[in-house]
Amino acid sequence: MEPRRHGDDGGHSLSVAADQILPTDAENLPLAPVPVETLNLDLRHPARCPTCPGRSQFLPLGQGVRPVARLTGAKGVSLDLHSDAPGLQVYDGRALTSAPFPG
Protein backbone atom coordinates (compact mmCIF):
# COMPACT_ATOMS: atom_id res chain seq x y z
CA MET A 1 0.00 0.00 0.00
CA GLU A 2 1.36 3.41 -0.99
CA PRO A 3 1.49 6.03 1.80
CA ARG A 4 -0.86 8.97 1.38
CA ARG A 5 0.71 12.31 0.62
CA HIS A 6 -0.04 15.55 2.46
CA GLY A 7 -3.19 17.09 0.97
CA ASP A 8 -4.44 13.75 -0.42
CA ASP A 9 -8.12 13.38 0.47
CA GLY A 10 -8.24 9.68 -0.36
CA GLY A 11 -11.35 10.32 -2.46
CA HIS A 12 -13.46 11.29 0.56
CA SER A 13 -16.54 13.49 0.34
CA LEU A 14 -18.46 15.21 3.14
CA SER A 15 -22.03 16.41 3.52
CA VAL A 16 -23.57 18.20 6.52
CA ALA A 17 -27.29 18.85 7.01
CA ALA A 18 -26.96 22.49 8.06
CA ASP A 19 -28.67 25.55 6.59
CA GLN A 20 -26.59 28.00 8.63
CA ILE A 21 -22.99 28.56 9.61
CA LEU A 22 -21.52 30.46 12.53
CA PRO A 23 -18.85 32.75 11.03
CA THR A 24 -16.03 34.19 13.11
CA ASP A 25 -14.30 37.56 13.17
CA ALA A 26 -10.57 38.24 12.71
CA GLU A 27 -9.92 37.01 16.28
CA ASN A 28 -11.97 33.81 15.69
CA LEU A 29 -14.79 35.01 17.95
CA PRO A 30 -18.24 33.79 16.84
CA LEU A 31 -20.66 36.11 15.07
CA ALA A 32 -24.39 35.65 14.42
CA PRO A 33 -25.38 32.64 12.29
CA VAL A 34 -25.83 33.28 8.55
CA PRO A 35 -27.17 31.09 5.71
CA VAL A 36 -24.48 28.75 4.34
CA GLU A 37 -24.94 30.26 0.86
CA THR A 38 -23.87 33.67 2.19
CA LEU A 39 -20.31 32.46 2.71
CA ASN A 40 -20.30 29.86 -0.08
CA LEU A 41 -19.91 27.12 2.55
CA ASP A 42 -22.87 24.91 1.63
CA LEU A 43 -22.21 21.27 2.52
CA ARG A 44 -25.79 20.07 2.19
CA HIS A 45 -24.72 18.19 -0.95
CA PRO A 46 -21.60 15.98 -0.88
CA ALA A 47 -18.36 17.84 -1.63
CA ARG A 48 -14.92 16.33 -2.19
CA CYS A 49 -12.80 17.07 0.84
CA PRO A 50 -10.18 19.23 -0.93
CA THR A 51 -12.98 21.55 -2.08
CA CYS A 52 -14.78 21.54 1.27
CA PRO A 53 -14.57 24.76 3.26
CA GLY A 54 -11.23 24.90 4.99
CA ARG A 55 -10.22 25.49 8.55
CA SER A 56 -12.68 25.10 11.38
CA GLN A 57 -16.39 25.78 10.92
CA PHE A 58 -19.31 25.52 13.34
CA LEU A 59 -22.60 24.56 11.70
CA PRO A 60 -25.76 25.06 13.82
CA LEU A 61 -28.23 22.17 13.51
CA GLY A 62 -31.88 21.54 14.30
CA GLN A 63 -33.29 19.78 17.34
CA GLY A 64 -33.80 16.13 18.18
CA VAL A 65 -31.82 13.09 17.10
CA ARG A 66 -31.34 13.20 13.34
CA PRO A 67 -28.76 12.46 10.64
CA VAL A 68 -26.36 15.43 10.56
CA ALA A 69 -23.35 14.40 8.45
CA ARG A 70 -21.99 11.77 6.08
CA LEU A 71 -18.38 11.08 5.19
CA THR A 72 -17.98 8.81 2.16
CA GLY A 73 -14.79 7.14 0.95
CA ALA A 74 -13.65 6.55 -2.63
CA LYS A 75 -14.95 2.96 -2.54
CA GLY A 76 -18.41 4.03 -1.34
CA VAL A 77 -18.05 3.11 2.34
CA SER A 78 -19.87 5.75 4.40
CA LEU A 79 -19.89 6.97 7.97
CA ASP A 80 -23.26 8.47 8.95
CA LEU A 81 -23.35 10.71 12.00
CA HIS A 82 -26.63 11.08 13.92
CA SER A 83 -26.81 13.54 16.78
CA ASP A 84 -29.03 15.58 19.07
CA ALA A 85 -26.29 18.21 19.53
CA PRO A 86 -27.13 21.85 18.69
CA GLY A 87 -24.30 22.02 16.14
CA LEU A 88 -21.37 20.31 14.47
CA GLN A 89 -17.76 21.53 14.45
CA VAL A 90 -16.01 20.58 11.19
CA TYR A 91 -12.21 20.79 11.31
CA ASP A 92 -10.12 19.66 8.37
CA GLY A 93 -6.69 19.65 10.05
CA ARG A 94 -4.99 21.52 7.19
CA ALA A 95 -3.02 23.57 9.71
CA LEU A 96 -1.58 20.43 11.35
CA THR A 97 1.62 18.76 10.26
CA SER A 98 2.04 15.02 10.58
CA ALA A 99 5.74 14.91 9.73
CA PRO A 100 7.50 12.60 9.59
CA PHE A 101 4.35 10.55 8.90
CA PRO A 102 2.43 10.92 5.59
CA GLY A 103 -1.13 12.21 5.62
C-alpha positions in Angstrom: 0.0 0.0 0.0 1.4 3.4 -1.0 1.5 6.0 1.8 -0.9 9.0 1.4 0.7 12.3 0.6 0.0 15.6 2.5 -3.2 17.1 1.0 -4.4 13.8 -0.4 -8.1 13.4 0.5 -8.2 9.7 -0.4 -11.3 10.3 -2.5 -13.5 11.3 0.6 -16.5 13.5 0.3 -18.5 15.2 3.1 -22.0 16.4 3.5 -23.6 18.2 6.5 -27.3 18.8 7.0 -27.0 22.5 8.1 -28.7 25.5 6.6 -26.6 28.0 8.6 -23.0 28.6 9.6 -21.5 30.5 12.5 -18.8 32.7 11.0 -16.0 34.2 13.1 -14.3 37.6 13.2 -10.6 38.2 12.7 -9.9 37.0 16.3 -12.0 33.8 15.7 -14.8 35.0 17.9 -18.2 33.8 16.8 -20.7 36.1 15.1 -24.4 35.7 14.4 -25.4 32.6 12.3 -25.8 33.3 8.5 -27.2 31.1 5.7 -24.5 28.8 4.3 -24.9 30.3 0.9 -23.9 33.7 2.2 -20.3 32.5 2.7 -20.3 29.9 -0.1 -19.9 27.1 2.5 -22.9 24.9 1.6 -22.2 21.3 2.5 -25.8 20.1 2.2 -24.7 18.2 -1.0 -21.6 16.0 -0.9 -18.4 17.8 -1.6 -14.9 16.3 -2.2 -12.8 17.1 0.8 -10.2 19.2 -0.9 -13.0 21.5 -2.1 -14.8 21.5 1.3 -14.6 24.8 3.3 -11.2 24.9 5.0 -10.2 25.5 8.6 -12.7 25.1 11.4 -16.4 25.8 10.9 -19.3 25.5 13.3 -22.6 24.6 11.7 -25.8 25.1 13.8 -28.2 22.2 13.5 -31.9 21.5 14.3 -33.3 19.8 17.3 -33.8 16.1 18.2 -31.8 13.1 17.1 -31.3 13.2 13.3 -28.8 12.5 10.6 -26.4 15.4 10.6 -23.4 14.4 8.4 -22.0 11.8 6.1 -18.4 11.1 5.2 -18.0 8.8 2.2 -14.8 7.1 0.9 -13.7 6.5 -2.6 -15.0 3.0 -2.5 -18.4 4.0 -1.3 -18.1 3.1 2.3 -19.9 5.8 4.4 -19.9 7.0 8.0 -23.3 8.5 8.9 -23.4 10.7 12.0 -26.6 11.1 13.9 -26.8 13.5 16.8 -29.0 15.6 19.1 -26.3 18.2 19.5 -27.1 21.8 18.7 -24.3 22.0 16.1 -21.4 20.3 14.5 -17.8 21.5 14.4 -16.0 20.6 11.2 -12.2 20.8 11.3 -10.1 19.7 8.4 -6.7 19.6 10.0 -5.0 21.5 7.2 -3.0 23.6 9.7 -1.6 20.4 11.3 1.6 18.8 10.3 2.0 15.0 10.6 5.7 14.9 9.7 7.5 12.6 9.6 4.3 10.5 8.9 2.4 10.9 5.6 -1.1 12.2 5.6 
